Amino acid sequence: MEQVIIFPITKLHVQEVFGFLCNVRTLAGSTLNVEILKPMREQFNSSVDKLDEALLQDIKNSYTELVKQADEKVDNLYVGLCYHLRGMVRFPNEATASKAKTAYAIVKKYGTITNLNYTEQYGALHNVMQELNELSEEVKTALGLETWLEALTVAIIEFQNARDAQTMQGSQYKVGFVKEARREAEVAYTKLVEAVNALSNIMGDADYKNFITNINYMISEEEAKMKSRDTINAKKNKDKTSETTTEE
């Protein structure tokens, strides 16, 4: 007897979960017409609507795009600074190269901070900037750090101002609304497919075959997406490890 595939929906990104559940809702509306499943289907539909509402709350924030742009500006400057220092380590003048190694050791100590969430990233960035600013004027001048640090300081202030405005506007929203809504939608989805599998097993799959066949195809697409992402991430981690080993 054909059954709905059980797969780790929690591994999907939140927008992927929402898109998948929307497709399931459409499919269920056209293929699950048995009366016994009506309450579960309605509960599932309601949970997807709630997730939609939760996701929209962030889109409605007029500062979201400004924060994103300000963060990208900081990221680009910081990555540029890291590459600059890494290149200066190989400077032909030994004294300058030695100064560069001291400065580069600071950014290297904190690793790749641009992939962290805002709170972690800017906490680490504050420490990096503090340590770089504490370098002697001789070192900063030799490495051309003043221009980098000045530009980064301005960009960080711009980000913080945008982030503060976003937070102030977003304070009217429910804290953790997206996380809560996602969890409820995933639970409602799981209950629905478990009920379909149980009924199909007990009563035969005549009333459920179209739903099962189509949702399994959708699930196979999501599984392929997750597998591809895992492969890409594994390659990135391998390349990062190889790069670190080469630098050392």
N, C-alpha and C positions, 0 to 999 in steps of 0.2 A: 504494500500500500504506500503510495507516494506521500511524503511528508514535507512540511516547510523546513528548510535548512535552518538550523540554529547557528548564528554567527555572532562574533563579538562586536555588537553595534556600538559599544562604549568606546571602541578604538577610533571611530570616525570623528572627524572634526565637526564642530557644532553645526556649521552650515551644511555639511554633507548629511548629517543626521536629519536635519530639517527637510532637505530636498528628498531624501529617501523616504521619510515618513509621509511627506505630501504625496509622493507617488503611490505609496501603500494605501493611503486614504482613498485616492481616486480608484485604485484597483478594487479595494474592498467594496466601494460604493456600487461598482458595476457587476461584481461577481459573488459577493456574500449577501444573499437575500433571504437566508433562512431566519425565521423569527427568533430562534434561540440565541443567535449571535447579535441581535439588534442592540441590546443594552451595552455590550462590550464595544461594539463598533461606534456607538454614540459617545461613549466615554473616551475612546481612542481619538475620535474626531475633535472632541473638546480639548484634549491634551495637546494636540497639534496646533489648534488655534491659540492656546495659551503660550506655546513656544514661539509662535509667530509674533505674538504681542511682545514677548520678552525681547526677541531679537530686534524688533522695530524700535524699542526704547533707545538703543544706542545710536541707531541711524538718525533718530530725530534730534540728537544732540548736535547743535550747529557748530560745535568746536571740534568734533571728532576728526574731520579732514585736516583742520589746521594743526592739531596735535600730531597727526601722522606725518605731515609735511615737515614740521619742526623737528620731529624725531629723526626723520630721514636725513635732514641737514646735519644734525649732530653725528649720526652714524657715519656719513660720508667723510666728515672732517676727521673723526676719530680713526677710522680705517686708514685714511690718508696719512695721518700722523704716525700710525704704527708702521706703515710701509716705509715712510720717510726715515724713521729711526732704524728700521731693519736694514735699509740700504746704507745708512751712515756707518753702521757697524763695520762695513767693508771699505770705508773711506781710505784713500791712499796714505793720508797722513796718520801715523800711528797714534799720536796724541789725541787727535780728533776722534779716531775710531774708538779709543779707550773711553772717551767721554760719552760716545754714542752707546757703548755697551752698558754703561751705568744707567742711562735714560731708558734704553730698550728693556733692560731687566725689570723696570717698573711696570711697563705695559704688559710685558710677557707674564709677569706674576699674576695678573688678574685674568688672563686668558681672553677668550672671545666674549666680550660683555654685550655686544650689540644684539645677540640672540636672546638675551634675558628679558623678563617682563620689565615694565617701566620702573617699578620700585627698586628691583635688584640692579638694573642697569645703571640708573642714575645714582644709586648709592655707591656702587663700585666706581663710577666715573668721578664722583666727588673725591674719592680717595686717590685715584690716579692723578687728577688735576692738582690736588694738594701736594702730593709727592713730587710731581714735576715742577711745580712752582717753587718748591723748597730747594731745588738744585741751585747751585751757585750761578751768578750772572755770567761768569766766564763760560760755564758749560752751556747755558741757554743761548748765549750769543754765538758760540762756536757751532752749535747745531741748528741755529735759526729757529729756536723754539718759541721766541716771543710772539711771532706772527701766528703760529699755530695755536698757542695758548689763548691769545687774545680773541681769535676767531671762534674758538671752541667755547670760551666764556660767554660771549655774546649769544651764540647759538643755544647754549644751555639755558640761559636766562629767557630767551624767546620760547623755548619748549616749556619751561616751568610756568611762564605766564599763561600760555595756551592751556596747559594741563590744569592749572588752578581754575581757569574759567570753565573748562569742561566739567571738572568735578563739582563746581558750584552749581552749574546748570543741571548736572546729573543727580544732584542730591535729592531731587524730588522723586527719583525712580526708586523702585524697591531694590534693596541690596541683595545680591545673589539671585535675582529673579530668573536669569537665564539658566543658571545651574539647577535651580529648583524645577523649572518648567521642563528642562531637558530630561531630568530624572523621571518626572511623572510621565512624560511622553514615551520614554523607553520602557517603563513598567507597563503602561497601557498596551504598547505594541507587543510586548512579550506575552501578556495575558491573552491577547487576541490570537496570536499564532499558536500558542499552546492549546487554546480551545479548539482551533481549527484542526490541529493534529489529532487531538483526542477524539473529536467527533468523526473525523475521517477514518480513524482506526476502528471505532466502534460501529459506525453506521455506513461505512463505505465512502469513497471519495467522489461520488457522482456530483454532489452539490458543491464540492470544494476544489475539484480538479483544476478548473480554469484559474482560480486564485493561487493555488499551490504552484502550478506550472509557471505562471507569470512572475510571482514573487521570487521564486527560486532563480529565475533568470536575472532579476534585478539584484538579488543577493550575490550572485556569481560575479556581476559587474563590480559591486562594492568590494568584494574579496580581492578581485584582480587589482583594483585601485590601491587597496591597502598593501598588497604584496609588492606592487611596483614602488610605493612610497618607502616601504621597509628596505627594499633593495637599494634605492637611491640614498637613503639615510646611512645604510651600512657602508656604502662606497664613500660618502662624505666623511664619515668617522675614520675610515681606513686612510683616506687621503690626508686628513688632519693629523692623524698619528704619524704618518710618514713624513709630513712637513715638519712636525715638531722634532722628530728624530734627526732630520737633516739639519735643522737649525742648530741643534745642540752639538 
